[in-house]
């Protein structure tokens, strides 16, 4: 009987995907436009998926049209493989992908929904986030205003906002009819995100696009 139990245990341990699920973790951050944060972190090794959504406010089931005045942030849920990329590494990249000195929004996007924040679910996450913030402040040499907040319900944004940066849906822009991907590239450049991040962080900025 002991041999049967041992064999079964080994089989379960070797079953594809059985242990992988244990290494998948989630992190929640707000860094201004969620299209941009999603685009940035989906390019990072070890990240499995990034979902755009809303969190941090008092109202239930917010939408893109009702988020104003709700207290919610545009945020993302990052699912990552902790065997490949750590929570500390995600936080390091996050602080250097935003302007953490700006309390009123990010780049051309102004207002409470575009504020930055790190949302934590455990004391360990809070400690890691506080350490990452302190290190970023030392490295930058400026006061960082990005708060560390308790995790709140996360509401997935509408389908149109998921993977917007690579969408093929046609939309009308000031430059004519473009795909979402083309419109996103124009928006990101016009909003000055990469220019400001590069000015702040220089070579330490992980996601700056040419």
N, C-alpha and C positions, 0 to 999 in steps of 0.2 A: 504494500500500500504506500509505503514511504517513497518507493521508486516511482510510482504513478504520480504522486503529488509533485515530486521533484521534476519529473518530465513535463508535467503540465505547466509548472511555474516557468521553466525554461522556454517552453513554447510561447507562452504569453509574453515573456520578456523580449523574444525575438520577433514577435508578430509585427509586420510593417505598420508603422504609425502608432503602435501602442504606447511607446515611451515618448514619442514626439509631442503628443498632446500635452504632456506634463511640462515641456519646455516652452510652450507658447504662453506668452504673457501679454497684457494690455497696458497701454499708457495713454493718458489723456492730456492734451495741451491745447492752448489757444494762441495763435500767432498771427492774428489779423485774418485776412482773406483765407478761408479754408481751402479754396482751390489751390493756393500756393503752398500751404503747409502739406496738403495731401501730395502734391507733385514732388515736393522736396523729399519727404520721408519715404515715398515709394521707390525712390532711387537709391536708398540706403541698404546695403547688404544686411541680411538678417531680418529685414522687415517683410512680413508676409502679406499684410493688407493694411490700407489706411482708409477709414470711412469718415466722410464729412458729416458734421451734425451740430447740434446746439446743446449747451449745458451751462449750469451755473445760475440760472434764473429761477423765478418763482412760479411761472406759468407752466402748465402741462401742454405737451404736444405743440410746441412753437413751430412756426413755419418761416420761410424766408421773408414773407410779407408781414408777419406779425411779430417778428423778433424785436423790432424797435420798441424801446421802452419796457421790455420784458425782463431785463436784467441778464438775459442769456448772452453767452459768448458764441461766436462762430468758433467751433473747435473740431478736433479730430480724435478719433479712436485709432491708436496704432497697435496692431497685433504684430508681435515680433517673437522670433525664436531666441530665447535667452542663451542658448548654446552658441549662438553666432554673434549676437550684439547684446550688450548689457543695458540695463536701465540707465546706468551712469553714462554710458556712451550716447544714448538717446538724448539725455538731458544736456550733455556737453554740446551736441550738434544743435539742439533746439535753441539754446540761448544765443548761439552764434549764427542763427538763421533769421533773427528778428532784430528790431531796435528795442531793447529792453529798458531804454531810458525814457520812452514815450508812454505816458499814462493816458493819452487821449485817443488812441487808435494806432494804426500802423500805416506809415507811408501816406498815400493819398486817401486812404480809407479812414474816416474819422467817426467817432462815436463809440458808445459803450460796447457794442457787439464786436468791435474790432480790437478791443483791448487784448493784452497778452496775459497768460496765466498758466500755471502748472496745477493740475488737479491730482490729488494724492488720495489713495484709499487705505493706506496702512502707515503706522509709525515709521517703518523702515523706508517707505517711499518718501515720507515727509523729510526724514533726516537726509536722504540722498538728494532731494530737491533743494533743501536749504544749503547743503554743501556745494552743489553745482552752481547755485545762485551766487554764493559767496566767492567761489573761484572765478566765475565770470566777471563779477564786480572788480576783483583784484586785477584780472587780466585786462579789463577794459579801462580801469582807472576812472570810472564814472559810477554814480549811484544808479543802481538797477531798481526799477519800480515794479517789475513783474511779480505779482503775488503768488504765494503757494497756498492753494485753497483746498478744502476738503472736497473730495469727489461728490458729485451730484448726479442725478439721473441724466443719462445721455440720450438725446433724441436724434435719430438718424435723419439727415436732411433729405429733401426730395431727390428723386432719381436723377434729375437734370444736373444736380450739383456733384454727383459722384463721378470721379475721373474726368472732370470737366476739361482738364488740361490736354486730354488726348481724344476728346469727343469729335465725331464727324458730323454731327447735326449742324445744319446750315442756320445761321442767324444773321440779322442785319446789324451792321456796325457803321461807325463814322467813315470807315474805309470800304464800305460796300458789303456785299454778302460774303461771309467768311464761314469756315467751319469753326466749331467751338475751339479746337486746338489753335487755329490761327488767331482767333479773337483773344484767346487767353494769352498768347505770346505778346500780342500788342498791348493788352491790358497790363501785364506784368512789367513791361518795359516803360510804358507811359506812367505807371504808378510810382516808379522809381525804387522799387523794392531792392533789386540787386545792387543798384548804385549806392543806396544808403547802407546796406549791409556791408558792402565792400569797403566803404569809407570808414565804418566803425571797426570792423573785424579784420580787414586785410586778408592775408593768406589763411587765417584761421576760419574764415567763412566757408562752410562745407558745400553749400548748394548754389553759389552764385553762378548765374547763367550768362554766357557771353552774348 
